[in-house]
Amino acid sequence: MAEEVLMLNISSAPVKFHKKTNRRPLSSAEKWAQKKWESKRKAVFEPQESSASKQRKINQTGQQHTHKQKLQTPRSPSQRSNNRDTEENGDRREKSAAKSPSKVKTYPKKAPEEHGDHGRPFIKTSSLFRNNPEIPDVLSPTVNQVKEKVFTSNTFEELNLHPHLVATLHKVLNVTSMTSVQKKTIPVLMSGKDAVVRSQTGSGKTLAYGIPVVQFLQAMQPKVKVSQPECLKQHLALQSFQMFQKLLKPFTWIVPGVLMGGEKRKAEKARLRKGINVLISTPGRLVDHIKNTLSIAFSAVRWLILDEADRTLDLGFEKDLTVILNALNATGLARQNVLLSATLTEGLSRLASISMKEPVSIHVSEDSEDTDEACPQAAPQALSDSYVVPERLQQHVVVVPSKLHLVCLAAFILDKCKFEQRQKLIVFISSCEAVEFLLTLFTAVLCVKPSTTSTKQTSTSLNFYRLHGNMRQEDVAARGLDLPQVTWIVQYNPSVSAAEYVHRVGRTARIGAQGSSLLFLAPSETAFVDVLANHNISLSEMKMEDILATLMKDECFKGRGKWDCKRSAAAFEQEVRDRATVLQTDFENYVHANNKSLQTAKSALQSFLRAYTTYPSSLKHIFHIRSLHLGHAAKSFGLRDAPQGLGSSITTNPANSKDSKKGKDKAKRPPKKLTAKERVSNLMRSEYLSGIDGESKSKKKRKKKKGQAEEEQSTAA
Ligand SMILES: Nc1ncnc2c1ncn2[C@@H]1O[C@H](COP(=O)(O)OP(=O)(O)OP(=O)(O)O)[C@@H](O)[C@H]1O
C-alpha cells in the first residue's frame, strides 16, 4: 500500500518579496572560512585532471566520465554497494591524477574519503550533534481543553426538510444523523436569524449552512430564476461548491457557481452573465469582479455566508470584506448572515457587529446532547477565545535544534510511512520554494527502492505530493481541499497564530475520526507552547531521540561501525547518531552534487528565512530571525555551510547579478524600502486573491482609482 506524504504550504501564504540584498560585511574569520570552504568544495567537485590521467581513465573504464556524474544520482543501498569498487578505483584514479603534473591549477588534496558500510563516499559532514543549543524542557501547562461531541442521535428527518433533500443527504452524501453543530445551527438558520457559529474543524459546518440555504431556495415562490445570486459564500470555494452541487441535484433550477484564483476572468464573467443562484467565491476574486464585471449584481442576495471567517480576517482581507459588504448593503435588501469558524477571534466579533443583526451565537459544548437548542447569547464576543480541537486528536510537540530538523523530519516520515501501514501525512512548510525543495530531496533520497540484501525493509514505497499557493489552481483542486483519511499533521514550520495552528491540525481527526499532530519547535521557539495553552490547547512532548531511533530500523543508513543489538544503551545512542549523520550526508551529497540542486537549496533557505520574518509582532519574541543560527538553518536545507550573501543568491536573473552594470548600480543603491501596502500585498499572495496577474501597472492604477471612487460612492450609500 503506498503511503502518502503531502507537503503543504497553504496556510502561510507563499511569500513573494522584493529581492533585497541582506548582505552584511564578512568578518575576517568568515572570509577565511569561506575561502577554505570554497577550496574544499572545488577539491571535491571540480578536481582538475591532467590529460594523461584522463586518457588513463578512458583506457581503464572505456568511457569518459566526470567525478560529478558519479555523485549525480543517489543510489539505492544495493547500487551503492555494487559501486563500491568503482568508487575505490575512481578515488585511486583521482589521487594519482592529483599527483601527475598538470597545467591546470591543482587544488589541495581532498580530505581522504572514508567509505561507510553503505559504500557511498563518506564526505565528512560537520557534526550534527555538536554545538547545538540546550533543549529546554517543554512543560505544556495542563488546560481544560474544550471538547465537543461530534455526533448526536438526531436525524435529518426531524428537521421537516424537503423529502428530496433528505434523500440526497442519505444517498448522495451518505449522512443520516446530524452532528452537534448541525443540530444547533440548522433550526436557527431556518428560522431566519443571523448566526455566529463556532465548532471544531471537521464537524460538518458546511452542511450546517448548506442545508438551510437549499431548503430556503427550493421553497421560494415563484421559483428562483437563473439570474443573480441569491446566496453568497466565501472561502474554501471548491470544497463548498462541490457540496452545493450534490445538495442541489434534485433542484435543477437552482444553479451554483464558483469564482476562485486560477480561473480565467473571462470564463467567470460568462458564467455570471449566464446566471448563478448560489455564488461561492474567494474574497479577492469577488472584489475583482465587483470592480470589473458589470453583469455581477447583488440585488437578489438573501444570504451571506462567511465560512472560516476569521482566517479571512487573519489574512488581512478586511478591506475586501468591506468592499463586499458595501456592495451588498447598497442593495438595501434584507439578508441573512452567517459567520462560521473553528476559532472565534475578536476580529470576528468586530466583523459580526458590523455585518449582522442580533446574531445568535452557537457553540457546541461538551454536553451538547443536553441542550436542546442553540444558546442565543447576546453577542458573539460572549464566546471565549478558547479554541476547540477535534475530539480524538492527539497533539504532540518535539523540540529539535535547527541542524537536526531535516534528518528528524525524514526519520519521522520514514517511521510513519515506511514502517507503519495506512498512514497519510500532511507536512506544513512555510514557503513554496521549501515545499518544492523538500519534495525533490525526499523523493530522491528517501524513495530509494529497498535493497534486495536487506531483510529489515518492508516493500512500502513512499509517495510525496505537493500543494501550495503557487501551483496552478487545477492542480491544487485536483487534490481536493477535503483531504480524507489523513492520519498525521506535521507542522515542520510553526504557524503564524494559534488559530492557524487549530486549522492546520483540523485537517485530521475529522468528523470523529482518530488523528495525530506533531509540531516541530526549535529550542528558541518553545514559548509557542504557552501561546497555545492560552487558547486551551495542550500538547504532549515527543523526544527527538525517539524519532531518530527510527533509523535503527532502516539498514539504508547503517553507521560505519559494526552494530549488534546486544551492545549498551550508549552504543545504541551512538549508532543512532551515526545513522542520522549518514542520512544528513546523503542529503548534503545530493544537494551539493550539482549547481542546480545547490541553487534550489539556497533559494529554499532564502525563502524560509524571509518567511521567518513574517511572524506577527505578537509572536516576534518567539520567532525572531536573530534567534536563528544561519549555519544551522543551512544544514536543514542540506547545505554544508551558510551560503554567503543570501540576498543575492535568489537573483536568478543574470542582469541582476552583481557583475552586470545594472547589478553593480543596484548593489550600490540601498535596498528599496517596501511600503506598508507593498509588504501587505506581498504577504497576501494566497488562495484568497483574485489570482488575476499580468495586468499592466497603468491599468492597475486606473482600476484602483475607479474602485476607490466606487467605494466612496457605495460607502456613502
Ligand atoms: N452529519 C454528518 N454525518 C457524517 N459525516 C458528515 C456529516 N456532516 C458532514 N460530514 C462529513 O464530515 C467531513 C467534514 O465536514 P466539513 O468539511 O463540513 O467540516 P467543517 O466543520 O466545515 O471543517 P473545517 O472547519 O475544517 O472546514 C466531510 O467529509 C463531510 O462530508
The ligand as a MOL file (V3000), in Angstrom:
LIG
                    3D

  0  0  0     0  0            999 V3000
M  V30 BEGIN CTAB
M  V30 COUNTS 31 33 0 0 0
M  V30 BEGIN ATOM
M  V30 1 N -23.9140 14.5380 9.6250 0
M  V30 2 C -22.7700 14.0190 9.1160 0
M  V30 3 N -22.5210 12.6930 9.2430 0
M  V30 4 C -21.3880 12.1670 8.7260 0
M  V30 5 N -20.4230 12.8740 8.0570 0
M  V30 6 C -20.6360 14.1970 7.9310 0
M  V30 7 C -21.8020 14.8390 8.4330 0
M  V30 8 N -21.7220 16.1600 8.1140 0
M  V30 9 C -20.5460 16.3240 7.4420 0
M  V30 10 N -19.8930 15.1450 7.3310 0
M  V30 11 C -18.5690 14.9350 6.6860 0
M  V30 12 O -17.5610 15.4460 7.5730 0
M  V30 13 C -16.4370 15.9590 6.8220 0
M  V30 14 C -16.1100 17.3530 7.3220 0
M  V30 15 O -17.2070 18.2090 7.0320 0
M  V30 16 P -16.9410 19.7720 6.8080 0
M  V30 17 O -15.8400 19.9540 5.8310 0
M  V30 18 O -18.2440 20.4290 6.5510 0
M  V30 19 O -16.3920 20.1510 8.2580 0
M  V30 20 P -16.0440 21.6270 8.7220 0
M  V30 21 O -16.5400 21.7580 10.1170 0
M  V30 22 O -16.5010 22.6130 7.7200 0
M  V30 23 O -14.4530 21.5230 8.7250 0
M  V30 24 P -13.4190 22.7580 8.6140 0
M  V30 25 O -13.6150 23.5840 9.8530 0
M  V30 26 O -12.0920 22.0900 8.5390 0
M  V30 27 O -13.7970 23.4810 7.3520 0
M  V30 28 C -16.8680 15.9780 5.3630 0
M  V30 29 O -16.2300 14.9000 4.6970 0
M  V30 30 C -18.3840 15.7450 5.4100 0
M  V30 31 O -18.8450 15.0040 4.2950 0
M  V30 END ATOM
M  V30 BEGIN BOND
M  V30 1 1 1 2
M  V30 2 1 2 3
M  V30 3 2 2 7
M  V30 4 2 3 4
M  V30 5 1 4 5
M  V30 6 2 5 6
M  V30 7 1 6 7
M  V30 8 1 6 10
M  V30 9 1 7 8
M  V30 10 2 8 9
M  V30 11 1 9 10
M  V30 12 1 10 11
M  V30 13 1 11 12
M  V30 14 1 11 30
M  V30 15 1 12 13
M  V30 16 1 13 14
M  V30 17 1 13 28
M  V30 18 1 14 15
M  V30 19 1 15 16
M  V30 20 2 16 17
M  V30 21 1 16 18
M  V30 22 1 16 19
M  V30 23 1 19 20
M  V30 24 2 20 21
M  V30 25 1 20 22
M  V30 26 1 20 23
M  V30 27 1 23 24
M  V30 28 2 24 25
M  V30 29 1 24 26
M  V30 30 1 24 27
M  V30 31 1 28 29
M  V30 32 1 28 30
M  V30 33 1 30 31
M  V30 END BOND
M  V30 END CTAB
M  END
